[in-house]
């Protein structure tokens, strides 16, 4: 019996044990892997970059990979089948500028409406359609006894196949499908050779359009010394053509591994060559960027229309499933003007030489980092699909339809609800774009964003060209698309949309008869954060007096880290030459006192508690006042400060909230609901005459403020600023690059906080109010600082170049007129901000010998 039962027991346990093992294996399955399908590429460098990024290569037939890479264009059906978490390296409709005949046709249409803006492509004819126009042009040249050379290319050719040069256009036949262009016979030569540039462009999105330029590339040289075309040398293609695929077959082709020799070199080396010969490198890159953006503006209506057709259910502004790396072939004439030759939507990523490997690996690696493909994308996409299905099932998130015979009150409510929903959708899109831009700014590598540009004037010009392109290529078609492009909400910032939403809620409260909520001044995006509790200040020396009161945290997550670093780093103050505030607290109270002996300044404690200054702004740059003030100190209770800090958090409304990105700078508590009876009574007692007198006194005090360079006297600081302004032509591009490109919005804000802190101290002293947030003049100044920081600092830069929308124009459009004294105060503050920027720029320039360098006070080492 025992022998009979043992096998039965063993056999009955085996299946159970196997199932347990199988379950354990499933649990051990790897999660969080980014997959890539690279079956469609023949280039080894793509596989190397995929491996370096940590992506996992999938089977060739796997269509669910996060990344799909293909050397050739893909069918629109394939793009339509992709999930939202996937990325593929081609846009539909990009062939409108990548085929030579399509490029010529579309450029001709744009030249008719914008001839001055599209003068960077040689005159082109498409055979056989434009054969007659070409022959008429040749006859006109013959009458004028002029002869030109023409280059003939296949309409859809590549790699230099089928290209020839002719001087007698009458011999061309009308039957062939060709592209005929005027030959550029006066190119810029290098060592006697003709060359062209292969510039790499990354387009990450068409909705909205985003373009990045790689600040390197290839210089491809001919292999025979250049001579102007003549009947004797027209067949010498090694002289006239710069294609690598043509010249590599010549015995004179040089494969040199050094960057300054050989038939193929880098654009990085070429820019150094331009600098050595005293040529303008910044203008070179600016011209290239403008050519690229204007060309892609021509493609945008086609690409966006095709993309929307492929993905009809995708919400506007959502993540693009397409991206594309384009190769622009550009020729420079002897005046260094760039001319567009052609665009490759599948540029070669072959690595025959070391220079190919270095440049092309950088192009691909930086592109994939910019795309921000994450392991959680697939899971989030699945959760989003479920949420959308639930909304459709239960009818959530949509405005109910208006029934026939509804009253006027119901129609108004319905219109208001639709408006609020539209604004909330646009707000979500704007916040998503802000988050994307933050990632892009951190991971650009050697790429530079050229659209949308930071320059407001340039952006307006591009938007005008984009509107012209949509009218030209989509006239009578895609009416909804054109309406969307003209929607004013597309140009609004987050603050503007929040203002409109708040107004909608106020209107809704009026319609429903609800008691309106108390709303104080809205939180300022440019104000520093003060999320931590009030700390007991110490009596510091002149080197550290304001460190505990006026330091600003760049983000809430870095607060504890910066607190630890603050104890280690040398503390340098913003000095004020006249009467200064000193942080004194031993018995639980903060007294703002003036000390003639102390040469340091400590910013007055506001109702928001101690403000932490960012370590990314040089702490030794000072605002100096030139006269002493003999006023009595005004005590300010720390207990009151703590009470106000608790009660001063007012949201715009119960249904509105700031995004995390903007909340870093807008979490400062507002003063709309503060119960500070003392400050309110003081403000109510001010008569009109007293306010005018105090405003005049404020103007006098602000006029006495000066910006002092660290370690310099007042006179030396003024000489430094005057020297920069006297040589403005030299410094302009460098200051512009430093302010608009090198500094992000947080650092720009900290530069202006140098002025803001001192102006706040002046207001608090003159108006004798511990709580100055309710002052009309204070709110006016905050509007001014916000305007100067508008559009990533473009507001302040407009004050230097007198272009774009100035702060005066914005203020003049407001409903409330400024008094002459208020206007003069604002003008002086703007002047101080300009001087402060110049001093910070000069300080950083001296730290490393270049304007891109940072001093030892700047802890951020990214630059």
C-alpha positions in Angstrom: 0.0 0.0 0.0 2.8 2.4 0.9 4.4 1.8 -2.5 1.1 2.6 -4.1 0.3 5.8 -2.4 3.7 7.4 -2.7 3.6 8.0 -6.4 0.1 9.4 -6.1 1.1 11.9 -3.5 4.1 13.0 -5.6 2.2 13.3 -8.8 -0.6 15.4 -7.1 1.9 17.9 -5.6 4.0 18.5 -8.8 1.4 20.6 -10.7 0.8 22.8 -7.7 4.5 23.4 -7.2 5.0 24.2 -10.8 2.2 26.8 -10.7 3.8 28.5 -7.7 7.1 28.7 -9.6 5.4 30.1 -12.6 3.8 32.8 -10.6 7.1 33.8 -9.0 8.6 34.1 -12.4 5.9 36.5 -13.5 6.5 38.7 -10.5 10.2 38.9 -11.3 9.4 40.1 -14.8 11.3 43.4 -15.4 9.2 46.6 -15.3 10.1 50.1 -16.3 11.9 49.3 -19.5 11.9 51.6 -22.5 11.8 49.6 -25.7 13.0 50.5 -29.2 12.3 48.9 -32.6 15.2 49.7 -34.8 14.6 47.1 -37.5 14.1 49.8 -40.1 17.6 51.3 -39.9 20.9 50.2 -41.4 23.1 52.5 -39.3 25.1 51.1 -36.5 25.3 54.5 -34.7 21.6 54.4 -34.1 22.0 51.0 -32.3 25.0 52.4 -30.3 22.9 55.4 -29.1 19.9 53.3 -28.3 22.1 51.1 -26.1 23.8 54.1 -24.5 20.4 55.5 -23.6 19.5 52.3 -21.8 16.7 51.4 -24.3 15.9 47.7 -24.9 15.9 46.5 -28.5 12.7 44.6 -29.3 11.9 42.0 -32.0 11.6 43.3 -35.6 7.9 42.6 -35.8 7.1 44.3 -32.4 4.9 47.4 -33.2 4.3 48.3 -29.5 7.8 49.7 -28.7 8.2 53.1 -27.1 10.5 54.2 -30.0 10.3 53.2 -33.6 13.1 54.3 -35.9 13.0 54.0 -39.7 15.5 55.3 -42.3 12.7 56.0 -44.8 9.4 57.8 -44.6 6.5 55.8 -43.1 2.9 55.4 -44.2 0.3 57.6 -42.7 -1.7 54.5 -41.7 1.2 53.4 -39.5 1.2 56.8 -37.7 -2.6 56.5 -37.2 -2.2 53.1 -35.5 0.4 54.3 -32.9 -0.5 54.7 -29.2 0.0 58.0 -27.5 3.0 56.7 -25.6 4.9 55.8 -28.8 7.4 57.9 -30.8 8.3 57.5 -34.5 11.0 59.5 -36.2 9.0 60.9 -39.2 6.1 63.4 -39.6 3.4 62.9 -42.3 3.5 65.7 -44.9 7.2 66.6 -44.4 7.8 65.5 -48.0 6.3 68.9 -49.0 9.8 70.4 -48.4 12.0 67.3 -48.7 11.2 66.5 -52.3 13.0 69.0 -54.6 10.0 69.6 -56.8 7.6 70.1 -53.9 10.0 72.4 -52.1 10.3 74.5 -55.3 6.5 74.6 -55.8 5.8 75.6 -52.2 8.6 78.2 -52.0 7.4 79.8 -55.2 4.0 80.3 -53.6 5.5 81.9 -50.5 7.8 84.1 -52.6 4.8 85.6 -54.3 3.3 86.8 -51.0 6.5 87.4 -49.0 9.3 88.1 -51.5 11.6 89.9 -49.0 11.4 87.1 -46.4 12.1 84.2 -48.9 15.1 85.4 -50.8 17.3 82.5 -49.6 16.5 80.0 -52.3 17.9 80.2 -55.9 15.4 80.8 -58.7 13.9 77.4 -59.6 11.8 76.0 -62.4 9.9 72.6 -62.4 10.0 70.8 -65.7 7.9 70.1 -67.6 5.2 72.4 -66.1 7.4 75.5 -66.1 9.4 74.8 -69.3 7.8 77.7 -71.1 8.6 80.2 -68.4 12.2 79.0 -68.3 12.7 79.4 -72.0 11.3 82.9 -71.9 13.8 83.7 -69.1 16.6 82.4 -71.2 15.5 84.5 -74.2 15.5 87.6 -72.0 19.0 86.9 -70.9 20.1 86.5 -74.5 18.6 89.9 -75.4 20.6 91.5 -72.6 23.7 89.6 -73.7 24.0 87.9 -70.4 24.8 84.2 -69.8 24.0 82.3 -66.7 24.9 78.7 -65.6 22.0 76.4 -64.5 22.2 73.3 -62.5 19.8 70.4 -63.5 18.6 67.9 -60.9 16.2 64.9 -60.9 12.9 66.0 -59.2 13.2 63.2 -56.6 16.9 62.3 -56.7 19.4 61.9 -54.0 23.1 61.5 -53.3 24.1 63.6 -56.3 22.8 61.2 -58.9 21.8 62.7 -62.3 23.1 66.2 -61.6 24.6 68.2 -64.4 25.5 71.8 -65.3 24.5 73.6 -68.5 25.0 77.1 -69.9 22.8 76.8 -72.9 19.2 76.4 -71.6 17.7 76.1 -75.0 19.0 72.6 -75.3 16.9 71.3 -72.4 14.0 69.1 -73.3 10.5 69.6 -71.9 9.6 65.9 -71.5 11.9 65.1 -68.5 10.7 65.6 -64.9 13.5 67.8 -63.7 14.4 70.7 -61.4 16.4 73.6 -63.0 18.0 76.2 -60.7 20.3 79.1 -61.2 23.8 78.1 -60.3 25.4 80.1 -57.4 28.7 80.9 -59.1 30.2 83.1 -56.3 30.4 80.8 -53.3 32.4 81.4 -50.1 35.6 79.4 -50.6 37.8 77.7 -48.0 41.4 77.1 -49.0 40.2 77.5 -52.6 37.6 74.8 -52.4 33.8 75.1 -52.7 31.9 73.6 -49.7 28.4 73.3 -48.2 27.1 72.8 -44.7 25.0 69.9 -43.4 23.0 71.4 -40.6 20.9 69.1 -38.3 17.5 70.2 -37.2 15.2 68.5 -34.7 11.4 69.0 -34.9 9.8 67.6 -31.8 6.2 68.7 -32.4 4.0 70.3 -35.0 1.2 71.2 -32.6 2.6 73.5 -31.4 5.6 73.9 -33.7 8.9 73.3 -31.9 12.2 73.5 -33.7 15.7 72.9 -32.4 19.0 73.6 -34.2 22.1 71.5 -33.4 25.1 73.7 -32.9 27.4 71.5 -34.9 27.3 69.7 -38.2 29.4 68.8 -41.2 31.4 71.0 -43.6 31.6 69.0 -46.9 34.2 70.3 -49.4 34.8 69.7 -53.0 37.9 67.8 -54.0 39.1 70.1 -56.8 40.0 73.8 -56.6 37.1 75.9 -57.6 36.9 78.1 -60.7 33.9 80.0 -62.0 31.9 77.8 -64.4 32.9 77.9 -68.0 32.3 75.7 -71.1 35.6 73.9 -70.4 34.9 72.9 -66.7 31.1 72.2 -66.6 31.7 68.5 -66.5 34.1 68.6 -63.6 31.6 67.7 -60.9 34.3 67.3 -58.2 34.8 71.0 -58.5 31.1 72.1 -58.6 29.4 69.5 -56.4 30.0 69.2 -52.7 28.0 65.9 -52.1 30.0 63.5 -50.0 28.6 60.6 -52.1 30.1 62.1 -55.2 33.5 63.4 -53.9 34.4 60.3 -51.9 35.1 58.5 -55.2 37.8 61.1 -56.2 41.4 60.1 -55.5 42.0 63.6 -54.0 39.4 63.0 -51.3 41.2 63.5 -47.9 40.2 61.3 -45.0 42.0 63.1 -42.2 41.2 62.4 -38.6 42.2 65.9 -37.4 39.4 68.5 -37.4 41.2 71.2 -39.3 42.2 69.1 -42.3 40.5 66.8 -44.8 37.6 67.0 -47.1 35.0 66.7 -44.3 35.2 68.9 -41.2 32.9 70.1 -38.4 30.8 73.3 -38.3 32.3 73.8 -34.8 35.7 74.1 -36.5 34.2 76.3 -39.2 32.8 78.8 -36.6 36.3 79.0 -35.0 37.7 79.6 -38.6 35.2 82.5 -38.9 36.2 84.0 -35.6 39.9 83.8 -36.5 39.1 85.8 -39.7 37.1 88.4 -37.7 33.8 87.4 -39.2 30.5 87.6 -37.3 29.7 84.1 -35.9 26.5 85.2 -34.1 25.1 86.7 -37.4 26.0 83.4 -39.1 24.0 81.3 -36.7 21.2 83.9 -36.7 20.9 83.8 -40.5 21.0 80.0 -40.4 18.3 79.8 -37.8 16.0 82.3 -39.7 16.4 80.2 -42.9 15.5 77.0 -41.1 12.4 78.5 -39.3 11.1 80.2 -42.4 11.5 76.9 -44.4 9.6 74.9 -41.8 6.9 77.5 -41.6 6.2 76.6 -45.2 5.9 73.0 -44.2 3.8 73.5 -41.1 0.3 73.8 -42.7 0.9 70.6 -44.6 2.4 68.7 -41.7 -0.2 69.9 -39.1 -3.1 69.1 -41.5 -1.7 65.6 -42.3 -0.9 64.9 -38.6 -4.4 65.9 -37.5 -5.8 63.6 -40.2 -3.7 60.7 -38.9 -4.7 61.3 -35.3 -8.2 62.8 -35.3 -8.9 62.0 -31.6 -5.8 63.5 -30.2 -6.3 66.7 -28.2 -4.5 69.8 -29.4 -1.3 70.4 -27.5 -0.9 66.8 -26.3 2.4 64.9 -26.7 3.4 64.4 -30.3 3.9 60.8 -31.4 6.1 62.0 -34.3 9.5 63.7 -34.3 12.0 64.2 -37.1 15.8 64.8 -37.6 16.3 66.8 -40.8 19.5 67.5 -42.7 19.5 71.0 -44.2 22.1 71.5 -47.0 23.1 75.1 -47.0 25.6 77.0 -49.3 27.3 80.2 -48.3 28.0 82.9 -50.9 31.0 85.2 -50.7 29.1 87.6 -48.5 28.3 84.7 -46.0 24.6 84.8 -47.0 23.1 81.3 -46.6 21.3 79.7 -49.5 19.0 76.6 -49.1 20.0 73.8 -51.5 17.8 70.9 -50.3 16.4 69.2 -47.2 16.9 65.5 -46.4 14.2 63.8 -44.3 16.5 60.7 -44.0 20.0 62.2 -43.6 22.8 59.7 -43.7 24.0 58.5 -40.3 26.9 56.6 -41.8 30.2 56.9 -39.8 32.9 56.4 -42.3 35.2 58.9 -40.5 35.7 59.9 -36.9 34.2 63.3 -37.5 31.0 61.5 -38.6 30.9 59.5 -35.5 31.3 62.4 -33.1 28.8 64.7 -34.8 26.1 62.2 -35.6 26.3 60.5 -32.2 25.7 63.9 -30.6 22.8 64.7 -32.9 21.0 61.4 -32.0 21.9 61.2 -28.3 20.8 64.8 -27.6 17.6 64.3 -29.7 16.5 61.3 -27.7 17.2 63.1 -24.4 15.0 66.0 -25.5 12.1 63.7 -26.4 11.8 62.7 -22.7 10.6 59.1 -23.3 9.7 57.7 -19.9 9.1 54.2 -18.6 5.8 55.4 -17.1 4.4 56.6 -20.5 2.7 53.3 -21.4 1.1 52.9 -18.0 -0.2 56.5 -17.9 -1.6 56.2 -21.4 -3.6 53.1 -20.4 -4.9 54.9 -17.3 -5.8 58.0 -19.4 -7.7 55.8 -21.9 -9.7 54.3 -19.1 -10.5 57.7 -17.6 -11.7 59.0 -20.9 -13.9 56.0 -21.5 -15.5 56.5 -18.1 -16.1 60.2 -18.9 -17.8 59.2 -22.1 -19.8 56.5 -20.4 -21.1 58.7 -17.5 -21.0 62.0 -19.4 -18.6 63.6 -17.0 -16.5 66.7 -17.8 -18.8 68.0 -20.5 -21.2 70.9 -20.5 -24.9 69.8 -20.7 -26.7 70.8 -23.9 -29.0 73.8 -23.7 -32.6 72.8 -24.0 -35.0 74.5 -26.4 -37.0 77.3 -24.8 -34.4 78.0 -22.1 -34.5 81.3 -20.3 -32.0 84.1 -20.8 -30.5 83.3 -17.4 -29.9 79.7 -18.4 -28.4 80.8 -21.7 -26.0 83.0 -19.8 -25.0 80.2 -17.4 -24.5 77.9 -20.3 -22.3 80.3 -22.2 -20.3 80.9 -19.0 -19.8 77.2 -18.4 -18.6 76.6 -21.9 -16.2 79.5 -21.5 -14.9 78.2 -18.2 -14.4 74.7 -19.7 -12.5 76.2 -22.7 -10.3 78.2 -20.4 -9.5 75.2 -18.2 -8.6 73.1 -21.2 -6.3 75.8 -22.5 -4.8 76.3 -19.0 -4.0 72.6 -18.8 -2.3 72.8 -22.2 -0.2 75.9 -21.2 0.9 74.2 -18.0 1.9 71.1 -19.9 3.9 73.2 -22.3 5.6 75.0 -19.3 6.6 71.6 -17.9 7.9 70.5 -21.3 10.0 73.7 -21.7 11.5 73.1 -18.2 12.6 69.6 -19.3 13.9 70.9 -22.6 15.9 73.7 -21.0 17.6 71.1 -18.8 18.3 68.6 -21.5 19.0 70.6 -24.6 22.7 69.6 -24.8 24.1 71.0 -28.0 20.7 71.9 -29.4 19.2 75.4 -29.3 15.5 76.1 -29.5 15.0 78.4 -32.5 11.2 78.2 -32.6 9.4 79.6 -30.7 12.2 82.2 -30.2 12.7 84.2 -27.0 12.8 87.5 -28.9 9.2 88.9 -28.9 9.7 90.9 -32.1 11.1 87.9 -34.0 8.2 85.7 -32.7 5.6 88.2 -34.0 7.3 88.2 -37.4 7.3 84.3 -37.5 3.7 84.2 -36.4 2.7 86.6 -39.2 4.6 84.4 -41.7 2.8 81.3 -40.3 -0.6 83.0 -40.7 0.3 83.8 -44.3 1.4 80.2 -44.9 -1.9 78.8 -43.6 -3.9 81.3 -45.8 -1.7 80.3 -48.8 -1.7 76.5 -48.5 -5.0 75.8 -46.7 -7.2 78.5 -48.4 -10.8 77.1 -48.4 -9.7 74.0 -46.5 -9.4 73.0 -42.8 -11.5 75.9 -41.6 -11.5 74.6 -38.1 -7.7 74.4 -38.1 -7.5 78.0 -39.2 -10.0 79.2 -36.6 -7.9 77.4 -34.0 -4.7 79.2 -35.2 -6.5 82.5 -34.9 -7.8 81.8 -31.4 -6.5 84.6 -29.1 -6.2 82.0 -26.2 -3.2 80.5 -28.1 -1.2 83.5 -27.3 -2.2 83.9 -23.7 0.1 83.1 -20.8 -0.9 81.2 -17.7 -1.5 84.4 -15.6 -3.8 85.8 -18.3 -5.9 82.7 -18.4 -6.2 82.6 -14.6 -7.4 86.2 -14.7 -10.1 85.3 -17.2 -11.1 82.2 -15.1 -11.4 84.4 -12.0 -13.6 86.8 -13.9 -15.8 84.0 -15.1 -16.2 82.8 -11.5 -17.1 86.3 -10.4 -19.7 86.5 -13.1 -21.0 83.1 -12.1 -21.4 84.2 -8.5 -23.3 87.3 -9.7 -25.7 85.2 -11.8 -26.3 82.6 -9.1 -26.6 85.3 -6.4 -23.9 83.8 -4.2 -22.0 85.9 -1.8 -18.7 86.8 -3.6 -15.6 85.4 -2.0 -12.9 87.7 -0.7 -10.2 88.1 -3.2 -7.0 89.9 -2.4 -4.2 90.8 -4.7 -3.4 87.8 -6.8 -0.2 85.8 -6.0 2.7 87.2 -8.0 4.6 84.7 -10.1 7.8 86.7 -9.6 7.6 86.9 -5.8 10.0 84.7 -3.9 8.8 81.7 -2.0 8.5 81.7 1.7 7.0 78.3 2.6 9.0 77.7 5.8 8.3 79.0 9.3 9.7 82.2 10.8 13.2 81.6 12.2 14.9 83.3 15.0 17.3 85.8 13.4 20.8 86.4 14.6 22.9 89.6 14.8 25.2 89.2 11.9 28.1 91.3 10.9 28.0 93.4 7.7 28.9 90.3 5.7 25.8 88.3 6.7 23.1 90.7 8.0 20.5 89.9 5.3 21.2 86.3 4.8 18.4 85.1 7.1 15.8 87.6 5.9 16.2 87.9 2.1 17.3 84.6 0.7 14.9 83.0 -1.8 14.5 79.3 -2.4 14.4 78.2 -6.0 12.1 75.3 -5.3 10.4 73.9 -2.3 12.3 70.6 -2.6 15.7 72.3 -2.3 14.9 74.2 0.9 16.5 71.9 3.4 19.5 71.4 1.1 20.1 75.1 0.8 19.7 75.6 4.5 22.6 73.2 5.0 24.7 74.8 2.3 24.0 78.3 3.7 25.8 77.5 6.9 28.9 76.4 4.9 29.2 79.1 2.3 30.5 82.6 2.9 27.7 85.0 3.6 27.7 88.2 1.6 25.1 90.9 2.0 23.4 93.5 -0.1 24.9 96.6 1.4 23.0 99.9 1.8 25.1 103.0 2.4 22.5 105.0 4.2 20.3 104.0 7.2 19.9 100.2 7.2 17.6 97.7 8.7 19.1 95.2 11.1 17.6 91.9 12.1 17.3 92.0 15.9 15.4 89.3 17.8 16.2 88.0 21.2 12.8 88.3 23.1 10.4 87.2 20.4 10.0 90.5 18.5 11.5 91.8 15.3 12.4 95.5 15.3 13.3 97.3 12.1 15.9 99.8 13.2 18.3 102.2 11.5 21.9 102.0 12.3 24.4 104.6 11.2 27.3 102.4 12.2 26.4 99.2 10.4 27.2 99.3 6.6 24.9 96.4 5.8 21.3 96.0 4.8 18.8 93.5 6.0 15.5 93.4 4.1 12.5 94.2 6.3 10.5 91.2 7.4 7.3 91.0 5.4 4.0 89.3 6.3 5.1 86.2 4.6 7.9 85.4 7.0 11.6 85.3 6.2 12.4 85.2 2.5 15.2 83.0 1.3 17.4 84.2 -1.5 18.5 81.9 -4.2 22.2 81.0 -4.3 22.1 81.5 -8.0 22.4 85.3 -7.8 25.7 87.0 -6.8 25.1 88.2 -3.2 27.6 91.0 -3.2 25.8 93.2 -5.7 24.2 96.1 -3.8 21.6 98.7 -4.1 23.0 101.8 -2.4 21.1 104.9 -1.1 23.0 108.1 -0.9 21.2 110.0 1.9 20.5 109.2 5.5 17.0 108.9 6.8 16.2 110.1 10.3 13.0 108.2 11.0 11.9 106.4 14.1 12.1 102.6 14.1 8.7 100.9 13.9 8.4 97.7 16.0 6.9 94.7 14.3 5.7 91.7 16.3 7.0 88.3 15.3 3.8 86.9 16.7 1.8 89.0 14.3 4.0 87.9 11.5 3.3 84.2 12.3 -0.4 84.9 12.6 -0.4 86.7 9.2 1.6 83.9 7.6 -1.1 81.4 8.7 -4.0 83.4 7.4 -2.5 84.9 4.2 -3.0 81.9 1.9 -5.8 83.0 -0.5 -6.6 81.1 -3.6 -8.2 82.7 -6.6 -11.2 80.5 -6.1 -12.2 77.1 -4.8 -11.8 75.5 -8.3 -8.6 77.2 -9.4 -5.1 76.2 -8.4 -1.6 77.2 -9.6 0.5 74.7 -11.5 3.5 73.2 -9.6 5.9 75.0 -12.0 4.4 78.4 -11.3 3.7 77.7 -7.7 7.4 77.7 -7.0 7.3 81.4 -7.4 3.7 82.2 -6.5 3.3 80.5 -3.1 4.1 83.7 -1.3 1.0 84.5 0.8 -1.1 87.3 -0.4 -2.5 90.0 1.8 -6.1 90.1 0.6 -7.6 88.6 3.8 -5.0 89.7 6.4 -6.6 90.9 9.6 -4.0 93.5 10.3 -6.2 96.2 11.8 -3.2 98.5 12.5 -2.1 98.6 8.9 -5.7 99.0 7.6 -6.3 101.9 9.9 -3.1 103.6 8.9 -4.0 103.3 5.2 -7.5 104.6 5.8 -6.2 107.7 7.6 -4.1 108.6 4.5 -5.7 111.5 2.7 -5.2 112.2 -1.0 -2.8 115.0 -0.2 -0.8 112.8 2.1 -0.6 110.0 -0.5 0.8 112.5 -3.1 3.3 113.8 -0.6 4.4 110.3 0.4 4.7 109.3 -3.3 6.9 112.3 -3.9 9.1 111.3 -0.9 9.3 107.8 -2.2 10.4 109.1 -5.6 13.2 111.1 -3.9 14.4 108.0 -2.0 14.3 105.8 -5.1 16.2 108.4 -7.0 18.9 108.1 -4.4 19.3 104.3 -4.9 22.4 103.3 -6.8 23.7 99.9 -7.9 27.2 99.1 -6.6 29.6 96.6 -8.2 31.1 94.2 -5.6 34.4 95.5 -4.2 34.1 98.8 -6.1 33.2 102.4 -5.0 30.1 104.2 -6.2 32.1 106.2 -8.7 33.9 103.1 -10.0 30.5 101.3 -10.3 29.0 104.2 -12.3 32.1 104.2 -14.6 31.6 100.4 -15.3 28.0 100.9 -16.3 28.9 103.9 -18.4 31.6 102.0 -20.1 29.2 99.2 -21.1 26.6 101.7 -22.4 29.3 103.6 -24.4 30.4 100.3 -26.0 26.8 99.0 -26.4 27.3 97.9 -29.9 29.9 95.4 -28.7 28.1 94.3 -25.5 24.6 94.2 -26.9 24.6 90.7 -28.3 26.5 89.3 -25.2 24.2 90.9 -22.7 21.2 89.7 -24.8 22.6 86.1 -24.8 23.3 86.3 -21.1 19.9 87.6 -20.1 17.6 85.8 -22.5 19.5 82.5 -23.0 21.9 81.8 -20.2 19.7 82.8 -17.3 16.5 80.9 -16.8 13.4 82.6 -15.5 14.2 81.8 -11.8 17.7 83.5 -12.1 16.2 86.4 -14.0 13.8 86.9 -11.1 16.6 86.9 -8.6 18.5 89.6 -10.5 15.5 91.9 -10.3 14.9 90.9 -6.6 18.0 92.9 -5.8 16.1 96.1 -6.8 12.8 94.8 -5.5 14.1 94.2 -2.0 15.5 97.8 -1.7 12.4 99.4 -3.2 10.3 97.5 -0.7 12.5 98.7 2.2 12.1 102.3 1.0 8.3 101.9 0.8 8.1 100.4 4.3 10.2 103.3 5.7 8.4 106.2 4.0 4.8 105.0 4.4 5.4 103.8 8.0 3.4 100.7 7.5 4.6 97.2 8.6 2.3 95.6 6.1 2.8 97.3 2.7 1.1 94.7 0.5 -2.1 96.7 0.6 -0.4 99.9 -0.7 -1.5 100.9 -4.1 2.0 102.0 -5.0 3.5 98.6 -3.9 1.0 96.7 -6.1 1.9 99.1 -9.0 5.6 98.3 -8.6 4.9 94.6 -8.5 3.0 94.9 -11.8 6.1 96.6 -13.2 8.4 93.9 -12.0 6.1 91.2 -13.5 6.1 93.1 -16.8 9.9 93.3 -16.9 10.0 89.5 -16.4 7.3 89.0 -19.0 8.1 86.4 -21.8 11.3 85.1 -20.2 12.8 88.5 -19.5 11.8 90.0 -22.9 10.0 92.9 -21.0 13.3 94.2 -19.6 15.2 93.6 -22.8 12.7 95.7 -24.7 13.7 98.6 -22.4 17.3 98.3 -23.8 16.4 98.1 -27.5 13.2 100.2 -27.5 11.4 97.5 -29.4 8.3 95.4 -28.8 5.6 96.0 -26.2 7.1 98.3 -23.5 5.8 98.5 -19.9 4.7 102.0 -20.5 2.4 100.9 -23.4 0.9 98.2 -21.2 0.3 100.6 -18.3 -1.2 103.2 -20.6 -3.8 100.7 -21.7 -5.0 100.1 -18.2 -8.2 101.6 -16.8 -6.3 103.5 -14.1 -4.1 106.5 -15.1 -0.7 106.9 -13.4 0.2 110.2 -11.7 3.4 111.9 -12.9 5.2 110.9 -9.6 4.1 107.3 -10.0 5.3 107.2 -13.6 8.7 108.7 -12.6 9.1 106.1 -9.8 8.5 103.4 -12.4 10.9 104.9 -14.8 13.6 105.0 -12.1 13.0 101.4 -11.1 13.3 100.3 -14.7 16.6 102.2 -14.9 17.9 100.5 -11.7 16.9 97.1 -13.1 18.8 97.8 -16.3 21.9 98.9 -14.3 21.5 95.9 -12.1 21.5 93.5 -15.1 24.6 95.2 -16.5 26.5 94.9 -13.2 25.5 91.2 -12.8 26.6 90.6 -16.4 29.9 92.3 -15.9 30.4 90.5 -12.6 29.9 87.1 -14.2 32.0 88.0 -17.2 34.9 88.9 -14.9 34.6 85.7 -12.9 35.7 83.5 -15.9 36.7 86.0 -18.4 33.6 85.6 -20.5 29.9 86.6 -20.2 28.9 83.0 -19.9 31.0 82.5 -16.8 29.6 82.6 -13.3 31.3 83.9 -10.2 32.1 81.8 -7.2 28.9 83.1 -5.6 26.8 81.3 -8.2 26.4 77.7 -7.0 24.6 76.5 -10.2 27.4 75.0 -12.4 25.3 74.3 -15.4 26.8 77.3 -17.2 
